Amino acid sequence: MIDVERWAELRREHFVRRVTIKELARRHGIDRNTVRRALRSDQPPHYERPPSPSKLDPFKDEIHRLLKDDSRLPGVRVRELIEPLGFDGQKTIVDDYLREVRPLFVKARSHQRTVYRPGEICQFDLWEPSSPLAVGHGQTRRAWVVVACLGYSRAGAGALIFSKEAPDVLFGMGRCLWSLGALPQLMVWDREGCLHAGDGRPTDAYAGFCGRLPVDWHFCEPADPQAKGCVERLQGYMETNFEPGRRFANERDFQLQLDRWFEKANARTHKTLRCRPIDRLVEERELMRALPAREPETDRRWVTRVPPDPHLRFDRNDYSLDPNLVGRRVEVRASQREITALCLDSGELAASHERSFAKNRTITALEHARALRERRGQPEPVPSVEQRPLAVYDALIA
């Protein structure tokens, strides 16, 4: 027998250089018949060793029966069950055979690739940072990020919130939509408690939000994360690329860094799309509906009466109210940035405070403290300033 290199050399010399069979046999020191067989064969020579019997052969039918009953039976257990039948082979041949035949007994699950049209869909989800976020005054607080991802362009956006209640989640959705710059046809969520009322129906707050835009909504089936795989993959990228190695001074610093990160992420070359999401977003916006003039209002509103102790409690903090309005009804409005209160009968401003996400604080406006002191007949405290004799300064100069 000759090897592949000798076979190729014989055919080259004979068919290209016109060397005779007799001369080839002399040059290579082989029999003429061997040369003739090499020239007649248009396939390179190959050597196949006949398969040797395996110790596992007598037990393969039993293995098939075991896998038919339980396709996920571990290899260790399979070996334990066939050893009493006479099997004395090693673990490796059992594992190798199971790796080959197990897929025949496991019900295969296939996935259909989903392609979205421009402006068709926007997927949302909640992502929780790995550690609580600093909110000032030496305190930290658990936080979430509303993450949005457009199906066609894969452009993303995020908004920081501090609760999973509807006003906060809807605020995050609105901020994400305004960051993306246009409205999709459909917004997709899993069955988030503050948005899903059951049986695929939205809560009143979510339905009102969608109706004011207007956009359509869809809730995924339980335990089906693949239904919103775009935003799930974006969250995985955030966990490995945005959060590690970063420090956040407070909630505003977190949101600022998050916005800058999304600008960078949207400008990168997407692994699946082979292009930049920001470029596809420009194309997608042309087919999406324009944003309304104003964002849907998601602030909390309620009416209360100014108590004798003129403070209102919201989100574990006490905010001062104008003591001159004690006993009168005010409408309170709590946004993500400030707490305001207006007197219902006169329209007077009862309070205007920057919202604090720290807890157990009493926040009092200076004018409210002065008004309360005046109502109680207490004079304005005069700060005491020490007056030193001029001789002290003369001594220092000398």
C-alpha positions as CSV (number, residue, x, y, z in Angstrom):
1,M,0.0,0.0,0.0
2,I,1.1,3.6,-0.7
3,D,0.3,6.7,1.2
4,V,-1.6,9.8,-0.1
5,E,1.6,11.7,-0.9
6,R,3.0,8.8,-3.0
7,W,-0.3,8.3,-4.8
8,A,-0.5,12.0,-5.7
9,E,3.1,12.0,-6.9
10,L,2.6,8.9,-9.2
11,R,-0.5,10.5,-10.8
12,R,1.3,13.8,-11.3
13,E,4.4,12.3,-12.9
14,H,2.3,10.0,-15.2
15,F,-0.5,12.3,-16.3
16,V,1.4,15.6,-16.3
17,R,5.0,14.7,-17.1
18,R,4.1,11.6,-19.2
19,V,6.4,9.2,-17.2
20,T,5.7,5.6,-18.1
21,I,4.5,3.0,-15.6
22,K,7.7,1.0,-16.0
23,E,9.8,4.1,-15.2
24,L,7.5,5.0,-12.2
25,A,8.0,1.5,-10.8
26,R,11.7,1.8,-11.1
27,R,11.9,5.3,-9.6
28,H,9.7,4.6,-6.5
29,G,10.8,0.9,-6.1
30,I,7.3,-0.5,-6.2
31,D,5.5,-3.1,-8.2
32,R,4.0,-2.1,-11.6
33,N,0.6,-3.4,-10.5
34,T,0.7,-1.1,-7.5
35,V,1.4,1.8,-9.9
36,R,-1.5,0.8,-12.1
37,R,-3.9,0.7,-9.2
38,A,-2.8,4.1,-8.1
39,L,-3.3,5.5,-11.6
40,R,-6.8,3.9,-12.0
41,S,-8.0,5.2,-8.6
42,D,-9.3,8.8,-8.6
43,Q,-9.7,8.8,-4.8
44,P,-6.7,9.0,-2.4
45,P,-6.0,5.8,-0.5
46,H,-7.4,5.6,3.0
47,Y,-7.2,3.0,5.7
48,E,-10.1,2.0,7.9
49,R,-9.6,-0.1,10.9
50,P,-12.4,-2.5,11.4
51,P,-14.5,-1.6,14.4
52,S,-13.6,-3.6,17.5
53,P,-16.3,-4.9,19.8
54,S,-17.1,-2.8,22.9
55,K,-17.8,-4.1,26.4
56,L,-20.9,-2.0,26.2
57,D,-22.4,-3.7,23.1
58,P,-24.4,-6.4,25.0
59,F,-26.0,-3.8,27.3
60,K,-27.0,-1.1,24.8
61,D,-30.6,-2.4,24.6
62,E,-30.9,-2.1,28.3
63,I,-29.5,1.4,28.2
64,H,-32.0,2.3,25.6
65,R,-34.8,1.0,27.8
66,L,-33.5,3.0,30.8
67,L,-33.3,6.2,28.7
68,K,-36.8,5.6,27.3
69,D,-38.1,5.6,30.9
70,D,-36.1,8.6,32.0
71,S,-34.1,10.4,29.3
72,R,-32.2,12.5,32.0
73,L,-30.9,9.5,33.9
74,P,-27.3,10.3,35.0
75,G,-24.4,8.2,33.6
76,V,-23.4,7.1,37.1
77,R,-26.8,5.6,37.7
78,V,-26.9,3.9,34.3
79,R,-23.6,2.2,35.1
80,E,-24.9,1.1,38.5
81,L,-27.9,-0.4,36.9
82,I,-26.0,-2.4,34.2
83,E,-23.2,-3.6,36.5
84,P,-25.4,-6.4,38.0
85,L,-26.0,-7.6,34.5
86,G,-22.3,-8.3,34.0
87,F,-20.9,-5.0,32.8
88,D,-17.3,-4.4,34.0
89,G,-16.2,-1.5,31.8
90,Q,-15.1,1.9,32.8
91,K,-17.1,5.1,33.3
92,T,-15.8,6.8,30.2
93,I,-17.3,4.4,27.6
94,V,-20.7,4.7,29.3
95,D,-20.5,8.5,29.3
96,D,-19.4,8.6,25.7
97,Y,-22.2,6.4,24.5
98,L,-24.8,8.3,26.5
99,R,-23.6,11.6,25.0
100,E,-24.2,10.0,21.6
101,V,-27.7,8.4,22.1
102,R,-29.3,10.6,24.8
103,P,-30.5,13.2,22.3
104,L,-32.6,10.4,20.6
105,F,-34.7,10.1,23.8
106,V,-34.9,13.8,24.8
107,K,-37.7,15.8,23.3
108,A,-35.9,18.5,21.3
109,R,-36.9,22.1,21.8
110,S,-36.4,24.3,18.8
111,H,-36.5,28.1,18.8
112,Q,-37.9,30.3,16.0
113,R,-35.9,33.4,15.1
114,T,-38.0,36.4,15.6
115,V,-37.6,39.4,13.3
116,Y,-39.2,42.8,14.2
117,R,-40.3,45.5,11.8
118,P,-39.1,49.0,12.5
119,G,-41.2,50.7,15.2
120,E,-43.2,47.5,15.9
121,I,-42.2,46.7,19.5
122,C,-40.4,47.9,22.6
123,Q,-39.7,45.5,25.4
124,F,-39.4,46.5,29.1
125,D,-38.1,44.9,32.2
126,L,-36.9,45.8,35.7
127,W,-33.3,45.3,36.6
128,E,-32.0,45.5,40.2
129,P,-28.4,46.7,40.8
130,S,-26.4,44.2,42.9
131,S,-26.1,46.6,45.9
132,P,-28.2,49.3,47.4
133,L,-27.7,52.8,46.1
134,A,-26.4,55.8,48.2
135,V,-29.1,58.4,48.7
136,G,-27.3,60.9,51.0
137,H,-27.2,61.4,54.7
138,G,-25.1,58.3,55.1
139,Q,-28.0,56.1,53.9
140,T,-28.5,53.5,51.1
141,R,-31.6,52.3,49.5
142,R,-32.7,49.5,47.3
143,A,-33.3,50.6,43.7
144,W,-34.4,49.3,40.3
145,V,-33.9,50.4,36.7
146,V,-36.7,50.3,34.1
147,V,-34.9,49.1,31.0
148,A,-36.3,49.5,27.5
149,C,-35.1,48.0,24.3
150,L,-36.5,48.5,20.8
151,G,-36.9,45.2,18.9
152,Y,-35.7,46.4,15.5
153,S,-32.8,48.7,16.3
154,R,-31.9,47.2,19.7
155,A,-31.5,50.7,21.0
156,G,-31.9,50.9,24.8
157,A,-32.6,53.3,27.6
158,G,-32.9,53.1,31.4
159,A,-34.5,55.0,34.2
160,L,-33.7,54.7,38.0
161,I,-36.6,54.2,40.4
162,F,-36.9,53.4,44.1
163,S,-40.1,51.3,44.2
164,K,-42.0,48.8,42.0
165,E,-45.3,50.8,42.5
166,A,-47.1,51.9,39.3
167,P,-46.3,55.6,39.5
168,D,-42.6,54.9,39.7
169,V,-42.6,52.2,37.0
170,L,-44.7,54.3,34.7
171,F,-42.4,57.3,35.2
172,G,-39.4,55.1,34.2
173,M,-41.3,53.9,31.1
174,G,-42.0,57.5,30.1
175,R,-38.4,58.6,30.6
176,C,-37.2,55.7,28.5
177,L,-39.6,56.4,25.6
178,W,-38.6,60.1,25.6
179,S,-34.9,59.0,25.6
180,L,-35.6,56.8,22.5
181,G,-37.4,59.7,20.9
182,A,-40.5,58.1,19.4
183,L,-43.4,55.8,20.2
184,P,-43.6,52.1,19.3
185,Q,-46.7,50.3,18.3
186,L,-46.5,47.7,21.1
187,M,-45.0,47.7,24.6
188,V,-44.2,44.3,26.1
189,W,-43.9,43.5,29.8
190,D,-43.8,40.3,31.8
191,R,-46.5,40.1,34.4
192,E,-45.3,42.9,36.7
193,G,-47.7,43.2,39.6
194,C,-48.3,46.9,39.4
195,L,-49.1,46.7,35.7
196,H,-50.8,43.3,35.2
197,A,-54.3,43.0,36.6
198,G,-54.7,39.3,35.7
199,D,-55.6,37.3,32.6
200,G,-53.5,39.5,30.4
201,R,-55.4,42.7,31.4
202,P,-53.7,45.9,32.4
203,T,-54.3,47.7,35.6
204,D,-56.2,51.0,35.5
205,A,-53.0,53.0,35.9
206,Y,-51.2,51.2,33.1
207,A,-54.2,51.3,30.8
208,G,-54.5,55.0,31.4
209,F,-50.8,55.5,30.6
210,C,-51.0,53.6,27.3
211,G,-54.2,55.3,26.4
212,R,-52.8,58.8,26.8
213,L,-49.9,58.0,24.4
214,P,-51.6,56.0,22.8
215,V,-49.8,52.6,22.4
216,D,-50.8,48.9,22.6
217,W,-49.7,46.6,25.4
218,H,-48.9,42.9,25.7
219,F,-48.0,40.7,28.7
220,C,-45.8,37.6,28.3
221,E,-46.9,34.2,29.5
222,P,-45.5,33.1,32.9
223,A,-42.0,31.7,33.0
224,D,-41.3,32.7,29.3
225,P,-38.2,35.0,29.3
226,Q,-37.5,34.2,25.7
227,A,-40.6,36.2,24.7
228,K,-38.6,39.4,25.5
229,G,-35.1,38.2,24.8
230,C,-33.9,41.6,23.4
231,V,-34.3,43.4,26.8
232,E,-33.1,40.3,28.7
233,R,-29.8,40.3,26.7
234,L,-29.5,44.1,27.2
235,Q,-29.8,43.6,31.0
236,G,-27.1,40.9,30.9
237,Y,-24.8,43.3,29.1
238,M,-25.6,46.0,31.8
239,E,-24.7,43.6,34.6
240,T,-21.3,42.8,33.0
241,N,-20.4,46.1,31.4
242,F,-22.1,49.0,33.3
243,E,-22.1,48.1,36.9
244,P,-18.6,46.6,37.6
245,G,-16.0,49.1,38.8
246,R,-18.4,52.1,39.1
247,R,-19.1,54.3,42.2
248,F,-22.2,56.4,42.5
249,A,-22.4,59.5,44.8
250,N,-26.2,59.5,44.8
251,E,-29.2,58.7,42.7
252,R,-28.6,61.6,40.3
253,D,-25.0,60.6,39.7
254,F,-26.3,57.0,39.0
255,Q,-28.8,58.2,36.4
256,L,-26.2,60.5,34.8
257,Q,-23.7,57.7,34.4
258,L,-26.5,55.3,33.2
259,D,-27.5,57.8,30.4
260,R,-23.9,58.2,29.3
261,W,-23.4,54.4,29.3
262,F,-26.5,53.9,27.1
263,E,-25.1,56.5,24.7
264,K,-22.0,54.5,24.4
265,A,-23.8,51.1,24.2
266,N,-26.2,52.3,21.5
267,A,-23.2,53.5,19.4
268,R,-21.3,50.1,19.6
269,T,-21.5,47.5,16.9
270,H,-24.2,45.0,18.0
271,K,-23.0,41.4,17.9
272,T,-26.2,40.1,16.3
273,L,-27.1,43.0,14.0
274,R,-23.5,43.6,12.8
275,C,-24.3,47.3,12.9
276,R,-24.8,50.1,15.4
277,P,-28.2,50.4,17.1
278,I,-28.0,54.2,16.9
279,D,-27.9,53.9,13.1
280,R,-30.9,51.6,12.9
281,L,-32.7,53.9,15.4
282,V,-32.5,56.8,13.0
283,E,-34.2,54.5,10.4
284,E,-36.7,53.3,12.9
285,R,-37.8,56.7,14.1
286,E,-38.9,57.6,10.6
287,L,-41.6,54.9,10.8
288,M,-42.5,55.5,14.5
289,R,-45.1,57.9,15.7
290,A,-44.0,61.1,17.2
291,L,-44.0,61.7,21.0
292,P,-46.9,63.8,22.3
293,A,-46.2,67.3,23.4
294,R,-46.2,66.3,27.1
295,E,-45.3,63.2,28.9
296,P,-48.2,61.3,30.6
297,E,-48.4,62.4,34.2
298,T,-47.3,59.8,36.6
299,D,-47.0,61.9,39.8
300,R,-48.8,60.8,42.9
301,R,-51.7,63.2,43.9
302,W,-53.9,63.2,47.0
303,V,-55.8,65.7,49.1
304,T,-55.2,66.2,52.8
305,R,-55.9,68.7,55.5
306,V,-53.1,70.7,57.0
307,P,-52.8,69.3,60.6
308,P,-52.0,71.4,63.7
309,D,-48.4,70.0,63.4
310,P,-48.0,71.3,59.8
311,H,-46.2,68.4,58.2
312,L,-47.2,65.7,55.7
313,R,-45.6,62.3,55.6
314,F,-44.6,60.7,52.3
315,D,-42.1,57.9,51.6
316,R,-41.0,57.7,55.2
317,N,-40.2,61.4,55.4
318,D,-42.0,64.4,57.0
319,Y,-42.2,67.6,54.8
320,S,-43.3,70.9,56.3
321,L,-46.5,72.8,55.3
322,D,-47.3,76.4,55.7
323,P,-48.6,76.8,59.3
324,N,-50.9,79.7,58.2
325,L,-53.0,77.1,56.3
326,V,-53.7,74.8,59.3
327,G,-57.1,73.3,58.9
328,R,-57.4,73.9,55.2
329,R,-57.4,71.3,52.5
330,V,-54.4,71.1,50.1
331,E,-53.6,69.0,47.1
332,V,-50.3,67.3,47.4
333,R,-48.3,66.3,44.3
334,A,-45.2,64.0,44.7
335,S,-43.0,63.6,41.6
336,Q,-39.5,62.0,41.3
337,R,-37.9,65.4,42.0
338,E,-40.1,67.4,44.3
339,I,-43.0,67.5,46.7
340,T,-45.5,70.4,46.3
341,A,-48.8,71.2,47.9
342,L,-51.4,73.8,46.8
343,C,-54.4,75.1,48.9
344,L,-57.6,74.0,47.2
345,D,-59.7,77.1,48.0
346,S,-57.2,79.8,47.3
347,G,-54.4,78.3,45.2
348,E,-51.7,79.3,47.7
349,L,-48.5,77.4,47.7
350,A,-48.5,75.3,50.9
351,A,-45.2,73.6,50.3
352,S,-42.4,73.1,47.8
353,H,-39.6,70.7,48.7
354,E,-36.9,68.8,46.9
355,R,-37.8,65.1,47.3
356,S,-35.4,63.1,49.5
357,F,-34.9,59.3,49.0
358,A,-33.3,58.9,52.4
359,K,-35.7,57.9,55.2
360,N,-36.8,59.1,58.6
361,R,-36.0,62.7,57.9
362,T,-37.9,65.9,58.8
363,I,-37.6,68.5,56.1
364,T,-38.6,72.0,57.1
365,A,-38.6,75.1,54.9
366,L,-37.1,78.2,56.5
367,E,-40.2,80.3,55.8
368,H,-42.4,77.7,57.5
369,A,-40.2,77.6,60.6
370,R,-40.4,81.4,60.8
371,A,-44.1,81.5,60.3
372,L,-44.7,78.9,63.0
373,R,-42.5,80.8,65.4
374,E,-44.5,84.0,64.7
375,R,-47.8,82.2,65.3
376,R,-46.5,81.1,68.7
377,G,-45.4,84.6,69.6
378,Q,-41.8,83.7,69.8
379,P,-39.3,86.4,68.7
380,E,-36.8,85.7,66.0
381,P,-33.6,84.5,67.8
382,V,-30.7,86.9,67.5
383,P,-27.4,85.2,67.0
384,S,-24.9,86.1,69.7
385,V,-21.6,87.5,68.5
386,E,-18.7,87.8,70.8
387,Q,-17.3,91.4,71.0
388,R,-13.7,91.5,72.0
389,P,-12.0,94.6,73.5
390,L,-9.9,96.6,71.0
391,A,-6.9,96.0,73.3
392,V,-6.9,92.4,72.3
393,Y,-6.3,93.3,68.7
394,D,-3.7,96.0,69.6
395,A,-1.8,93.3,71.4
396,L,-2.0,91.0,68.4
397,I,-0.7,93.7,66.1
398,A,2.1,94.6,68.4
